[in-house]
């Protein structure tokens, strides 16, 4: 499985988003059963997209992340393209539709780069 970089501060989050053209965040907390079951499935999906850099954020370690990204529940999955939010999913995330959305975005970005 593709390892997710664990971010532990707002500065690390900002740096991660800024330094990666496609940056994906998985926001979670340890005692969330939905989060625990969803993360391995998302990791499997993200293995298909090596151009997308992935990170994990424990909202208990960085509570201010909730205000920064307007998060009211977990898990939350956010994909940034060139520092702009392109996709957000929360709570129950059906894997097949999520994969299709990521695929469309990544293909669009890669076709822009190759043009």
Buried (B, 14 or more C-beta within 10 A) or exposed (E): EBEBEEBEEEEBBEEBBEEBEBBBBBBBBEEBEBBEEBBEEBBEBBEEBEEBBBBBBBBEEBEEBBEEBEBEEBBBBBBBBEEEEBBBBBBEBEEEEBBEBBEEBBEEBEEEEEE
